[in-house]
Amino acid sequence: MKRKLWKDFSARQRGAVRVLAVVEVVLAFAAWIDLWRRPRELVAGRKAWWAAVIAINLVGPIAYFGFGRTAIDPPARSD
């Protein structure tokens, strides 16, 4: 199978690749910022490990947002 070059893609395919690349970068930066700001107690596992996982294509940030953050307990109500 011959490898496709960028020039071999249609305009629609190039646009789709660009959109996915932007989504991937935005998700990764959002995940890294959230990880940096989140206290260690609210991260499921080691922060260094999650920072490396986030770097894995589109799957890493999705995994972090799905499994890497623990729930924040709402403040107790005093009635």
Beta strands, then each sheet from edge to edge (+ up, - down):
end
